[in-house]
Amino acid sequence: MSTPAPWPAPLLRPGDVAEAFGVTTSTVNTWVREGRLAPVLVTPGGHRRFAPGQVQDLMSATNQDQGGGQA
């Protein structure tokens, strides 16, 4: 019997992303318009969803831009 593939991490809503960064959802929407963040899924109702890894990458890049990267 084979081992099932690991369940993918749940996708994040704009509010989840905003909370992680300490910003508003308007800021997250601005990042999408600027191309800094792209949704991996848009629901039939037009709601954006983001991959946790993608958000982590943006967070790391933001920390490095602010001098918070590791030496």
Order of alpha helices (4+ residues) and beta strands (2+ residues): alpha-alpha-beta-beta-alpha
